[in-house]
Amino acid sequence: QVQLAESGGGSVQAGESLTLSCVATGRSFGSDTMGWFRQTPGKARGFVAAVSRYSHSKSYADSVKGRFTIDRNRNTVFLQMNNLKPEDTAVYYCNTHPPDSTNWGQGTQVTVSS
């Protein structure tokens, strides 16, 4: 059974940093482009960042460019989040990119206060 387990969320002040991790079990995601997504109550889950196989290519939502960095090793995907803003408050999920609806995990909550 495929599982994606996100961790590393927490409550921080604006301007602080967090690093999220996503560990994949059940099968190898080494050949997949992987992404981070986030969701706030009442809104659809949205794209945050993606990293290709071997990290050759990375892409970011405009709202996080210059502040967030995505990286990966074989079956773990990381999201380094710097200079966090209150609008970054959300539940963060990882998945393949584009996402496979059967892969969604529980996510990890990030709360940024001003």
MMTF fields as JSON, N, C-alpha, C and O atoms, coordinates in Angstrom:
{
  "mmtfVersion": "1.0.0",
  "mmtfProducer": "UNKNOWN",
  "numBonds": 455,
  "numAtoms": 456,
  "numGroups": 114,
  "numChains": 1,
  "numModels": 1,
  "chainsPerModel": [1],
  "groupsPerChain": [114],
  "chainIdList": ["A"],
  "bondAtomList": [4, 2, 8, 6, 12, 10, 16, 14, 20, 18, 24, 22, 28, 26, 32, 30, 36, 34, 40, 38, 44, 42, 48, 46, 52, 50, 56, 54, 60, 58, 64, 62, 68, 66, 72, 70, 76, 74, 80, 78, 84, 82, 88, 86, 92, 90, 96, 94, 100, 98, 104, 102, 108, 106, 112, 110, 116, 114, 120, 118, 124, 122, 128, 126, 132, 130, 136, 134, 140, 138, 144, 142, 148, 146, 152, 150, 156, 154, 160, 158, 164, 162, 168, 166, 172, 170, 176, 174, 180, 178, 184, 182, 188, 186, 192, 190, 196, 194, 200, 198, 204, 202, 208, 206, 212, 210, 216, 214, 220, 218, 224, 222, 228, 226, 232, 230, 236, 234, 240, 238, 244, 242, 248, 246, 252, 250, 256, 254, 260, 258, 264, 262, 268, 266, 272, 270, 276, 274, 280, 278, 284, 282, 288, 286, 292, 290, 296, 294, 300, 298, 304, 302, 308, 306, 312, 310, 316, 314, 320, 318, 324, 322, 328, 326, 332, 330, 336, 334, 340, 338, 344, 342, 348, 346, 352, 350, 356, 354, 360, 358, 364, 362, 368, 366, 372, 370, 376, 374, 380, 378, 384, 382, 388, 386, 392, 390, 396, 394, 400, 398, 404, 402, 408, 406, 412, 410, 416, 414, 420, 418, 424, 422, 428, 426, 432, 430, 436, 434, 440, 438, 444, 442, 448, 446, 452, 450],
  "bondOrderList": [1, 1, 1, 1, 1, 1, 1, 1, 1, 1, 1, 1, 1, 1, 1, 1, 1, 1, 1, 1, 1, 1, 1, 1, 1, 1, 1, 1, 1, 1, 1, 1, 1, 1, 1, 1, 1, 1, 1, 1, 1, 1, 1, 1, 1, 1, 1, 1, 1, 1, 1, 1, 1, 1, 1, 1, 1, 1, 1, 1, 1, 1, 1, 1, 1, 1, 1, 1, 1, 1, 1, 1, 1, 1, 1, 1, 1, 1, 1, 1, 1, 1, 1, 1, 1, 1, 1, 1, 1, 1, 1, 1, 1, 1, 1, 1, 1, 1, 1, 1, 1, 1, 1, 1, 1, 1, 1, 1, 1, 1, 1, 1, 1],
  "groupList": [{"groupName": "GLN", "atomNameList": ["N", "CA", "C", "O"], "elementList": ["N", "C", "C", "O"], "formalChargeList": [0, 0, 0, 0], "bondAtomList": [1, 0, 2, 1, 3, 2], "bondOrderList": [1, 1, 2], "singleLetterCode": "Q", "chemCompType": "L-PEPTIDE LINKING"}, {"groupName": "VAL", "atomNameList": ["N", "CA", "C", "O"], "elementList": ["N", "C", "C", "O"], "formalChargeList": [0, 0, 0, 0], "bondAtomList": [1, 0, 2, 1, 3, 2], "bondOrderList": [1, 1, 2], "singleLetterCode": "V", "chemCompType": "L-PEPTIDE LINKING"}, {"groupName": "LEU", "atomNameList": ["N", "CA", "C", "O"], "elementList": ["N", "C", "C", "O"], "formalChargeList": [0, 0, 0, 0], "bondAtomList": [1, 0, 2, 1, 3, 2], "bondOrderList": [1, 1, 2], "singleLetterCode": "L", "chemCompType": "L-PEPTIDE LINKING"}, {"groupName": "ALA", "atomNameList": ["N", "CA", "C", "O"], "elementList": ["N", "C", "C", "O"], "formalChargeList": [0, 0, 0, 0], "bondAtomList": [1, 0, 2, 1, 3, 2], "bondOrderList": [1, 1, 2], "singleLetterCode": "A", "chemCompType": "L-PEPTIDE LINKING"}, {"groupName": "GLU", "atomNameList": ["N", "CA", "C", "O"], "elementList": ["N", "C", "C", "O"], "formalChargeList": [0, 0, 0, 0], "bondAtomList": [1, 0, 2, 1, 3, 2], "bondOrderList": [1, 1, 2], "singleLetterCode": "E", "chemCompType": "L-PEPTIDE LINKING"}, {"groupName": "SER", "atomNameList": ["N", "CA", "C", "O"], "elementList": ["N", "C", "C", "O"], "formalChargeList": [0, 0, 0, 0], "bondAtomList": [1, 0, 2, 1, 3, 2], "bondOrderList": [1, 1, 2], "singleLetterCode": "S", "chemCompType": "L-PEPTIDE LINKING"}, {"groupName": "GLY", "atomNameList": ["N", "CA", "C", "O"], "elementList": ["N", "C", "C", "O"], "formalChargeList": [0, 0, 0, 0], "bondAtomList": [1, 0, 2, 1, 3, 2], "bondOrderList": [1, 1, 2], "singleLetterCode": "G", "chemCompType": "PEPTIDE LINKING"}, {"groupName": "THR", "atomNameList": ["N", "CA", "C", "O"], "elementList": ["N", "C", "C", "O"], "formalChargeList": [0, 0, 0, 0], "bondAtomList": [1, 0, 2, 1, 3, 2], "bondOrderList": [1, 1, 2], "singleLetterCode": "T", "chemCompType": "L-PEPTIDE LINKING"}, {"groupName": "CYS", "atomNameList": ["N", "CA", "C", "O"], "elementList": ["N", "C", "C", "O"], "formalChargeList": [0, 0, 0, 0], "bondAtomList": [1, 0, 2, 1, 3, 2], "bondOrderList": [1, 1, 2], "singleLetterCode": "C", "chemCompType": "L-PEPTIDE LINKING"}, {"groupName": "ARG", "atomNameList": ["N", "CA", "C", "O"], "elementList": ["N", "C", "C", "O"], "formalChargeList": [0, 0, 0, 0], "bondAtomList": [1, 0, 2, 1, 3, 2], "bondOrderList": [1, 1, 2], "singleLetterCode": "R", "chemCompType": "L-PEPTIDE LINKING"}, {"groupName": "PHE", "atomNameList": ["N", "CA", "C", "O"], "elementList": ["N", "C", "C", "O"], "formalChargeList": [0, 0, 0, 0], "bondAtomList": [1, 0, 2, 1, 3, 2], "bondOrderList": [1, 1, 2], "singleLetterCode": "F", "chemCompType": "L-PEPTIDE LINKING"}, {"groupName": "ASP", "atomNameList": ["N", "CA", "C", "O"], "elementList": ["N", "C", "C", "O"], "formalChargeList": [0, 0, 0, 0], "bondAtomList": [1, 0, 2, 1, 3, 2], "bondOrderList": [1, 1, 2], "singleLetterCode": "D", "chemCompType": "L-PEPTIDE LINKING"}, {"groupName": "MET", "atomNameList": ["N", "CA", "C", "O"], "elementList": ["N", "C", "C", "O"], "formalChargeList": [0, 0, 0, 0], "bondAtomList": [1, 0, 2, 1, 3, 2], "bondOrderList": [1, 1, 2], "singleLetterCode": "M", "chemCompType": "L-PEPTIDE LINKING"}, {"groupName": "TRP", "atomNameList": ["N", "CA", "C", "O"], "elementList": ["N", "C", "C", "O"], "formalChargeList": [0, 0, 0, 0], "bondAtomList": [1, 0, 2, 1, 3, 2], "bondOrderList": [1, 1, 2], "singleLetterCode": "W", "chemCompType": "L-PEPTIDE LINKING"}, {"groupName": "PRO", "atomNameList": ["N", "CA", "C", "O"], "elementList": ["N", "C", "C", "O"], "formalChargeList": [0, 0, 0, 0], "bondAtomList": [1, 0, 2, 1, 3, 2], "bondOrderList": [1, 1, 2], "singleLetterCode": "P", "chemCompType": "L-PEPTIDE LINKING"}, {"groupName": "LYS", "atomNameList": ["N", "CA", "C", "O"], "elementList": ["N", "C", "C", "O"], "formalChargeList": [0, 0, 0, 0], "bondAtomList": [1, 0, 2, 1, 3, 2], "bondOrderList": [1, 1, 2], "singleLetterCode": "K", "chemCompType": "L-PEPTIDE LINKING"}, {"groupName": "TYR", "atomNameList": ["N", "CA", "C", "O"], "elementList": ["N", "C", "C", "O"], "formalChargeList": [0, 0, 0, 0], "bondAtomList": [1, 0, 2, 1, 3, 2], "bondOrderList": [1, 1, 2], "singleLetterCode": "Y", "chemCompType": "L-PEPTIDE LINKING"}, {"groupName": "HIS", "atomNameList": ["N", "CA", "C", "O"], "elementList": ["N", "C", "C", "O"], "formalChargeList": [0, 0, 0, 0], "bondAtomList": [1, 0, 2, 1, 3, 2], "bondOrderList": [1, 1, 2], "singleLetterCode": "H", "chemCompType": "L-PEPTIDE LINKING"}, {"groupName": "ILE", "atomNameList": ["N", "CA", "C", "O"], "elementList": ["N", "C", "C", "O"], "formalChargeList": [0, 0, 0, 0], "bondAtomList": [1, 0, 2, 1, 3, 2], "bondOrderList": [1, 1, 2], "singleLetterCode": "I", "chemCompType": "L-PEPTIDE LINKING"}, {"groupName": "ASN", "atomNameList": ["N", "CA", "C", "O"], "elementList": ["N", "C", "C", "O"], "formalChargeList": [0, 0, 0, 0], "bondAtomList": [1, 0, 2, 1, 3, 2], "bondOrderList": [1, 1, 2], "singleLetterCode": "N", "chemCompType": "L-PEPTIDE LINKING"}],
  "groupTypeList": [0, 1, 0, 2, 3, 4, 5, 6, 6, 6, 5, 1, 0, 3, 6, 4, 5, 2, 7, 2, 5, 8, 1, 3, 7, 6, 9, 5, 10, 6, 5, 11, 7, 12, 6, 13, 10, 9, 0, 7, 14, 6, 15, 3, 9, 6, 10, 1, 3, 3, 1, 5, 9, 16, 5, 17, 5, 15, 5, 16, 3, 11, 5, 1, 15, 6, 9, 10, 7, 18, 11, 9, 19, 9, 19, 7, 1, 10, 2, 0, 12, 19, 19, 2, 15, 14, 4, 11, 7, 3, 1, 16, 16, 8, 19, 7, 17, 14, 14, 11, 5, 7, 19, 13, 6, 0, 6, 7, 0, 1, 7, 1, 5, 5],
  "groupIdList": [1, 2, 3, 4, 5, 6, 7, 8, 9, 10, 11, 12, 13, 14, 15, 16, 17, 18, 19, 20, 21, 22, 23, 24, 25, 26, 27, 28, 29, 30, 31, 32, 33, 34, 35, 36, 37, 38, 39, 40, 41, 42, 43, 44, 45, 46, 47, 48, 49, 50, 51, 52, 53, 54, 55, 56, 57, 58, 59, 60, 61, 62, 63, 64, 65, 66, 67, 68, 69, 70, 71, 72, 73, 74, 75, 76, 77, 78, 79, 80, 81, 82, 83, 84, 85, 86, 87, 88, 89, 90, 91, 92, 93, 94, 95, 96, 97, 98, 99, 100, 101, 102, 103, 104, 105, 106, 107, 108, 109, 110, 111, 112, 113, 114],
  "secStructList": [7, 7, 3, 3, 3, 3, 3, 7, 7, 3, 3, 3, 3, 6, 6, 7, 7, 3, 3, 3, 3, 3, 3, 3, 3, 1, 1, 7, 7, 6, 6, 1, 7, 3, 3, 3, 3, 3, 3, 7, 6, 6, 1, 7, 7, 3, 3, 3, 3, 3, 3, 7, 4, 4, 4, 7, 7, 3, 3, 3, 7, 6, 6, 6, 6, 6, 6, 3, 3, 3, 3, 3, 7, 1, 1, 3, 3, 3, 3, 3, 3, 7, 1, 7, 7, 4, 4, 4, 7, 3, 3, 3, 3, 3, 3, 3, 1, 1, 7, 7, 6, 6, 7, 7, 7, 7, 7, 3, 3, 3, 3, 3, 3, 7],
  "xCoordList": [0.844, 0.0, 0.884, 1.805, 0.589, 1.359, 0.955, -0.232, 1.937, 1.664, 2.627, 3.818, 2.1, 2.91, 2.673, 1.536, 3.724, 3.589, 4.327, 5.551, 3.569, 4.142, 4.402, 3.669, 5.447, 5.771, 6.532, 6.968, 6.686, 7.499, 6.717, 7.307, 5.405, 4.605, 4.654, 5.213, 4.065, 4.037, 3.485, 2.987, 3.579, 3.125, 4.329, 5.145, 4.442, 5.584, 5.108, 3.952, 6.027, 5.769, 6.144, 6.972, 5.537, 5.888, 7.385, 7.958, 8.004, 9.428, 10.281, 11.463, 9.69, 10.448, 10.427, 9.835, 11.084, 11.254, 10.763, 10.716, 10.408, 10.079, 10.56, 10.651, 10.869, 11.194, 10.234, 10.16, 9.51, 8.589, 9.277, 10.13, 8.885, 9.389, 8.226, 7.164, 8.432, 7.426, 8.138, 8.991, 7.782, 8.39, 7.394, 6.237, 7.857, 7.016, 7.343, 8.51, 6.331, 6.501, 5.513, 4.515, 5.792, 4.893, 5.369, 5.208, 5.952, 6.592, 7.582, 7.538, 8.452, 9.437, 8.827, 8.144, 9.081, 8.67, 9.864, 9.811, 10.947, 12.177, 12.073, 12.815, 11.174, 11.06, 9.945, 9.729, 9.235, 8.12, 8.545, 9.416, 7.936, 7.99, 7.118, 5.982, 7.654, 6.931, 6.622, 7.362, 5.529, 5.121, 4.607, 4.248, 4.586, 3.917, 2.69, 2.695, 1.649, 0.383, -0.117, 0.31, -1.008, -1.545, -3.017, -3.527, -3.683, -5.127, -5.521, -5.072, -6.371, -6.979, -8.475, -9.029, -9.129, -10.562, -11.401, -11.287, -12.23, -13.13, -12.516, -13.192, -11.242, -10.577, -10.033, -9.791, -9.844, -9.276, -7.793, -7.117, -7.314, -5.879, -5.124, -5.497, -4.061, -3.339, -1.87, -1.29, -1.295, 0.109, 1.025, 0.776, 2.091, 3.105, 4.447, 5.042, 4.912, 6.226, 6.323, 5.599, 7.223, 7.449, 8.917, 9.629, 9.358, 10.743, 10.728, 10.053, 11.482, 11.512, 12.424, 13.137, 12.372, 13.308, 14.727, 15.075, 15.534, 16.938, 17.091, 18.198, 15.992, 16.034, 16.53, 17.059, 16.376, 16.825, 16.02, 16.535, 14.753, 13.874, 13.025, 12.531, 12.864, 12.029, 11.099, 11.474, 9.911, 8.954, 8.223, 8.071, 7.774, 7.16, 5.948, 5.895, 4.991, 3.913, 4.487, 5.431, 3.931, 4.449, 4.474, 5.368, 3.502, 3.378, 4.506, 4.7, 5.253, 6.31, 7.694, 8.682, 7.789, 9.097, 10.019, 9.63, 11.253, 12.235, 12.195, 13.099, 11.152, 11.041, 11.079, 11.612, 10.519, 10.449, 11.427, 11.669, 11.983, 12.869, 12.455, 12.329, 12.251, 11.91, 13.148, 13.964, 13.27, 14.384, 13.953, 12.892, 14.816, 14.425, 15.647, 16.703, 15.502, 16.391, 15.492, 14.373, 15.92, 15.198, 13.712, 12.88, 13.362, 11.95, 11.509, 10.518, 12.226, 11.824, 11.855, 12.805, 10.804, 10.731, 10.688, 9.975, 11.447, 11.558, 10.997, 11.009, 10.515, 10.123, 10.667, 10.163, 11.705, 12.279, 11.493, 11.421, 10.906, 10.065, 10.678, 10.749, 11.116, 11.727, 10.814, 9.927, 11.053, 10.286, 8.782, 8.095, 8.303, 6.901, 5.976, 6.286, 4.827, 3.831, 2.514, 2.273, 1.671, 0.375, -0.422, -1.151, -0.289, -1.029, -0.488, -1.086, 0.636, 1.14, 0.462, 0.677, -0.348, -1.061, -1.952, -2.789, -1.765, -2.501, -2.092, -1.16, -2.803, -2.348, -1.556, -2.036, -0.354, 0.542, 0.582, 0.683, 0.5, 0.502, 1.562, 1.912, 2.064, 2.902, 2.184, 1.293, 2.587, 1.999, 2.858, 3.786, 2.553, 3.172, 2.649, 1.651, 3.328, 2.867, 2.84, 3.889, 1.626, 0.33, -0.084, 0.369, -0.943, -1.266, -2.125, -2.972, -1.883, -2.69, -3.631, -3.177, -4.915, -5.89, -5.82, -6.296, -5.244, -5.153, -3.968, -3.827, -3.116, -1.881, -1.97, -1.058, -3.054, -3.054, -2.895, -3.57, -1.976, -1.774, -2.58, -3.537, -2.174, -2.895, -2.499, -3.235, -1.365, -0.888, -0.281, -0.362, 0.328, 0.912, 0.514, 0.621, 0.055, -0.465, 0.657, 1.545, 0.6, 1.51, 0.66, -0.267, 0.985, 0.254, 1.255, 2.204, 1.033, 1.933, 1.154, 0.147, 1.619, 0.94, 1.739, 2.966, 1.023, 1.678, 2.129, 2.699],
  "yCoordList": [-1.187, 0.0, 1.244, 1.368, 2.154, 3.39, 4.33, 4.529, 4.901, 5.906, 7.062, 6.873, 8.258, 9.46, 10.081, 10.4, 10.254, 10.752, 12.071, 12.127, 13.133, 14.457, 14.751, 14.292, 15.515, 15.916, 17.226, 17.689, 17.817, 19.014, 20.301, 21.366, 20.216, 21.416, 21.914, 21.26, 23.073, 23.635, 25.037, 25.52, 25.684, 27.061, 27.966, 27.756, 28.965, 29.875, 31.312, 31.572, 32.237, 33.662, 34.02, 33.356, 35.058, 35.551, 35.84, 36.386, 35.468, 35.661, 34.466, 34.409, 33.511, 32.329, 31.273, 31.473, 30.149, 29.096, 27.743, 27.494, 26.897, 25.5, 24.648, 25.116, 23.392, 22.437, 21.263, 20.584, 21.029, 19.905, 18.723, 18.897, 17.529, 16.307, 15.429, 15.446, 14.67, 13.733, 12.434, 12.39, 11.382, 10.076, 9.185, 9.068, 8.564, 7.675, 6.23, 5.839, 5.454, 4.019, 3.26, 3.822, 2.013, 1.182, 0.979, -0.1, 2.011, 1.873, 3.015, 3.981, 2.903, 3.946, 5.074, 4.83, 6.304, 7.474, 8.119, 9.266, 7.344, 7.905, 8.42, 9.326, 7.869, 8.299, 9.32, 9.776, 9.685, 10.622, 12.044, 12.271, 12.999, 14.374, 14.457, 13.985, 15.058, 15.154, 16.609, 17.515, 16.81, 18.176, 18.345, 17.384, 19.594, 19.995, 20.816, 21.594, 20.618, 21.298, 21.775, 21.26, 22.744, 23.196, 23.527, 23.827, 23.464, 23.685, 24.413, 24.084, 25.407, 26.103, 25.798, 25.439, 25.937, 25.591, 26.322, 27.536, 25.575, 26.155, 26.408, 26.903, 26.078, 26.306, 25.006, 24.051, 24.979, 23.799, 23.691, 24.685, 22.47, 22.247, 22.86, 22.657, 23.612, 24.311, 23.93, 23.461, 24.137, 23.818, 24.775, 25.979, 24.228, 25.044, 24.94, 25.951, 23.71, 23.519, 22.102, 21.208, 21.907, 20.585, 20.407, 21.369, 19.16, 18.826, 17.572, 16.59, 17.632, 16.516, 15.408, 15.555, 14.323, 13.227, 13.753, 14.54, 13.341, 13.746, 15.242, 15.774, 15.928, 17.362, 18.217, 19.305, 17.761, 18.539, 19.809, 20.819, 19.757, 20.893, 21.123, 20.178, 22.387, 22.759, 23.892, 24.747, 23.888, 24.958, 25.355, 24.557, 26.606, 27.158, 28.013, 28.631, 28.039, 29.003, 30.4, 30.58, 31.377, 32.74, 33.231, 33.982, 32.81, 33.304, 32.839, 33.411, 31.804, 31.282, 31.4, 31.055, 31.876, 31.999, 32.882, 33.948, 32.417, 33.173, 32.926, 33.342, 32.252, 31.96, 30.463, 30.042, 29.665, 28.213, 27.52, 27.982, 26.402, 25.584, 24.117, 23.588, 23.483, 22.06, 21.254, 21.677, 20.087, 19.196, 17.767, 17.516, 16.844, 15.443, 14.561, 14.912, 13.418, 12.308, 11.181, 11.459, 9.953, 8.911, 8.843, 8.871, 8.754, 8.617, 9.606, 9.37, 10.707, 11.766, 13.09, 13.391, 13.869, 15.191, 16.226, 16.051, 17.291, 18.32, 19.641, 19.907, 20.445, 21.807, 22.727, 22.761, 23.466, 24.454, 25.74, 26.28, 26.226, 27.424, 28.516, 28.391, 29.576, 30.703, 31.919, 31.998, 32.865, 34.108, 33.815, 34.352, 32.971, 32.578, 33.75, 34.635, 33.735, 34.79, 34.186, 32.994, 34.989, 34.456, 33.783, 32.824, 34.272, 33.666, 32.303, 31.629, 31.884, 30.525, 29.502, 28.3, 29.97, 29.061, 28.128, 28.579, 26.818, 25.816, 24.426, 24.268, 23.432, 22.05, 21.744, 21.971, 21.232, 20.954, 19.449, 18.632, 19.118, 17.739, 17.55, 18.487, 16.332, 16.003, 14.951, 14.249, 14.862, 13.92, 13.945, 14.747, 13.078, 13.207, 14.492, 15.052, 14.961, 16.143, 15.828, 15.614, 15.798, 16.122, 15.084, 13.94, 15.487, 14.604, 13.414, 13.491, 12.314, 11.116, 11.108, 11.11, 11.1, 11.23, 10.093, 10.232, 8.988, 7.861, 7.98, 7.166, 8.978, 9.093, 10.063, 10.105, 10.846, 11.879, 11.303, 10.345, 11.915, 11.545, 12.444, 13.091, 12.474, 13.267, 14.745, 15.602, 15.024, 16.399, 16.814, 16.097, 17.994, 18.548, 20.02, 20.762, 20.429, 21.782, 22.778, 22.563, 23.868, 24.999, 26.2, 26.567, 26.801, 27.984, 29.107, 28.958, 30.23, 31.373, 32.544, 32.971, 33.052, 34.178, 35.461, 35.441, 36.562, 37.853, 38.517, 39.608],
  "zCoordList": [0.0, 0.0, 0.0, 0.807, -0.914, -1.005, 0.111, 0.37, 0.763, 1.791, 1.65, 1.401, 1.812, 1.875, 3.236, 3.584, 4.0, 5.363, 5.498, 5.38, 5.748, 5.897, 7.375, 8.251, 7.63, 8.994, 8.974, 7.92, 10.146, 10.261, 10.439, 10.626, 10.382, 10.565, 12.0, 12.881, 12.221, 13.551, 13.542, 12.525, 14.682, 14.836, 15.01, 15.908, 14.162, 14.195, 14.042, 13.711, 14.291, 14.069, 12.637, 12.014, 12.136, 10.806, 10.752, 11.694, 9.642, 9.464, 9.848, 9.509, 10.552, 10.956, 9.855, 8.795, 10.126, 9.126, 9.64, 10.845, 8.713, 8.995, 7.835, 6.7, 8.131, 7.078, 7.165, 8.189, 6.097, 6.011, 5.326, 4.456, 5.738, 5.122, 4.707, 5.331, 3.66, 3.176, 2.841, 1.954, 3.554, 3.328, 2.607, 3.011, 1.542, 0.751, 1.066, 1.086, 1.308, 1.523, 0.639, 0.189, 0.399, -0.382, -1.799, -2.371, -2.364, -3.663, -3.801, -3.039, -4.751, -4.981, -5.806, -6.8, -5.384, -6.152, -6.837, -7.279, -6.912, -7.445, -8.865, -9.244, -9.659, -11.052, -11.255, -12.378, -10.194, -10.307, -10.004, -9.164, -10.682, -10.217, -8.97, -8.967, -7.912, -6.642, -6.334, -6.718, -5.643, -5.352, -3.937, -3.256, -3.521, -2.282, -2.648, -3.602, -1.868, -2.078, -0.717, 0.317, -0.713, 0.565, 0.446, -0.633, 1.586, 1.603, 2.87, 3.968, 2.693, 3.822, 3.819, 2.78, 4.963, 5.051, 4.009, 3.84, 3.326, 2.347, 0.992, 0.091, 0.827, -0.454, -1.011, -0.273, -2.31, -2.955, -2.632, -2.365, -2.664, -2.466, -3.635, -4.79, -3.342, -4.392, -4.448, -3.468, -5.594, -5.854, -5.118, -5.071, -4.542, -3.884, -4.611, -4.983, -4.807, -5.42, -5.962, -5.526, -6.916, -7.48, -7.805, -8.094, -7.753, -8.09, -8.949, -8.64, -10.026, -10.964, -10.458, -9.465, -11.162, -10.917, -10.946, -11.826, -10.023, -9.887, -9.618, -9.707, -9.288, -8.962, -10.121, -9.893, -11.335, -12.494, -12.674, -13.153, -12.288, -12.505, -11.263, -10.647, -10.906, -9.77, -10.196, -10.998, -9.664, -9.969, -8.694, -7.769, -8.668, -7.468, -7.82, -8.884, -6.924, -7.044, -6.85, -6.081, -7.533, -7.432, -5.989, -5.599, -5.205, -3.837, -2.914, -1.841, -3.323, -2.448, -3.062, -2.414, -4.293, -4.95, -4.136, -3.657, -3.989, -3.242, -1.742, -1.019, -1.272, 0.165, 0.455, 1.481, -0.436, -0.242, -1.187, -2.303, -0.719, -1.54, -1.41, -0.305, -2.542, -2.546, -2.913, -3.731, -2.293, -2.602, -2.3, -1.727, -2.705, -2.506, -2.457, -2.985, -1.822, -2.057, -2.556, -2.986, -2.521, -3.258, -2.922, -3.83, -1.655, -1.293, -0.231, 0.46, -0.091, 0.823, 0.074, -0.648, 0.258, -0.36, 0.767, 1.755, 0.61, 1.634, 1.102, -0.1, 2.023, 1.675, 2.764, 3.887, 2.401, 3.307, 3.122, 2.018, 4.201, 4.132, 4.995, 6.218, 4.353, 5.057, 4.975, 4.125, 5.878, 5.882, 5.767, 4.899, 6.644, 6.581, 6.86, 7.658, 6.179, 6.307, 6.801, 6.611, 7.424, 7.884, 6.768, 7.021, 5.55, 4.438, 4.032, 3.193, 4.614, 4.372, 5.278, 5.128, 6.207, 7.095, 6.285, 5.503, 6.479, 5.707, 6.178, 6.966, 5.683, 5.803, 4.541, 3.43, 4.711, 3.597, 3.323, 4.238, 2.048, 1.59, 0.516, -0.201, 0.416, -0.723, -1.568, -1.091, -2.809, -3.745, -4.987, -5.096, -5.914, -7.228, -7.861, -7.408, -8.912, -9.623, -11.107, -11.714, -11.711, -11.105, -10.069, -10.111, -9.143, -8.018, -8.403, -9.294, -7.709, -7.811, -6.619, -5.475, -6.865, -5.777, -4.776, -3.649, -5.161, -4.224, -3.278, -2.365, -3.477, -2.691, -1.514, -0.689, -1.417, -0.389, 1.007, 1.385, 1.775, 3.162, 4.079, 3.656, 5.352, 6.35, 6.322, 6.81, 5.762, 5.727, 7.054, 8.051, 7.039, 8.252, 8.336, 7.359, 9.513, 9.699, 9.929, 10.754, 9.185, 9.38, 9.748, 9.026, 10.869, 11.332, 11.567, 12.337, 10.895, 11.003, 11.579, 11.014, 12.688, 13.316, 13.114, 13.008, 13.064, 12.796, 14.086, 14.053]
}
